[in-house]
């Protein structure tokens, strides 16, 4: 493990950006997690990957940056704790900029690679099924297919060219995002699923040998959001990753006091539950359930 960047802190120990490197030479793959401090599934997934790589003879080079926003992680905070800025909105960063901009630039430099993968989770209120977010076509889309997570969401470029992944793409690198779980909570099953997806990608790049079997996930280009029309207490009737039929009951928005039903939510189309509101207090227009519609 090496320290690739450090920064003085106003009231605690020095901030250090750590990188674990396995192997040498090319090709090079970089894996980054913990841009948001409370998104711990990616941290666990990369730690699982590190444990596996220590036992492998790695061809080429694999860089791991398991926990970028360490100070945020220590306080269970999504953002950089000193100024409450979102690190993912600071890319591509600046050498003479604010602390988050300097960290962003350091991450971009430390993750220089042929293939770059970021691991994230849903928000603290939303549980997301493990899935890949990739462009509609190209090498990154193929890597999303190879990862074989439960869902591969192929998206138009105007929806993916921001944050760290967008900065990687602007620099000409093959980049994709893997997501799963919810902020502020460690889900070991989701972390293991994400790790298995990364192993498949590393094996396809011939960094390692692998005995991982292909998954049976679905690909989609269209998702449908079911949103609350009024505030209340949302009680789901489905689980993340569950296949649902058109018209199936997804959940009920109830009165917080007394539990009387206010709004019954049914699936507008058949698909797979990609994201589910797990914190029950909701306001009008907030997303309750996101359903991925499988490609034909």
FENGIZI-V791933 format. One line per field, one symbol per residue. ss: DSSP state (a for helix, b for strand, c for the rest). psi: psi as a letter, one per 40 degrees, with the letter a starting at -180 (. if undefined). burial: I if it has 24 or more other ideal C-beta (glycine too) atoms within 12 Angstrom, else O. A space follows every 10 residues. Layout:
ss: ???
psi: ???
burial: ???
This chain:
ss: cbbbbbbccc ccccbbbbbb bbbccccbbb bbbcccccca aaaaaaaaaa aaaccccccc bbbbbcccca aaaacccccb ccccbcaaac ccccccccaa aaaaaaaaaa ccccbbbbbb cccccbbbbb bbbbbcccaa aaaaaaaccc bbbbbcaaac ccaaaaaaaa cccbbbbbbb bccccccaaa aaaaaaaaaa aaaacccccc cccccccbbb bbbbbbbccc cbbbbbcccc ccbbccccbb bbbbcccccc bbbbbbcccc bbbbbbbccc bbccccbbbb bbbbcc
psi: hiheiihiid faihhhhihh hhaiaiihhh hhifdhdege dddddddddd ddddeighha hhhhgdgdgd ddddefhdih ddefihdeee ieihdfaidd ddddddddde fhidhhhihi aaidehhiih iihiidiadd dddddddfid hhhhiideee fiaddddddd eeihiihhih aiiehhhddd dddddddddd ddddefdiii ehiiafiiii ehihhhiiei iahhhieiih ehhiiheihd ihhihdhdeh hdhhhiheii ahhdihhehd hiiheihdhh hhhii.
burial: OOOIIOIOOO OOOOIIIIII IIIOOOIIII IIIIIIIIII IIIIIIIIII OIIOOOOIOI IIIIIIIIII IIIOOOIIII IIOOIIIIOI IIIOOOOOII IIIIIIIIII IIIIIIIIII IIIIIIIIII IIIIIOOOII IIIIIIIIII IIIIIOOOOI OIIIIIIIIO IOIIIIIIII IIIIIIIOOI IIIIIIIIII IIIIIOIIOI OIOOIOIIII IIIIIIIIOO OIIIIIIIOI IIIIOOOIOI IIIIOOOOOO OIIOIOIOIO IIIIIIIIII OIOOOIIIII IIIIOO
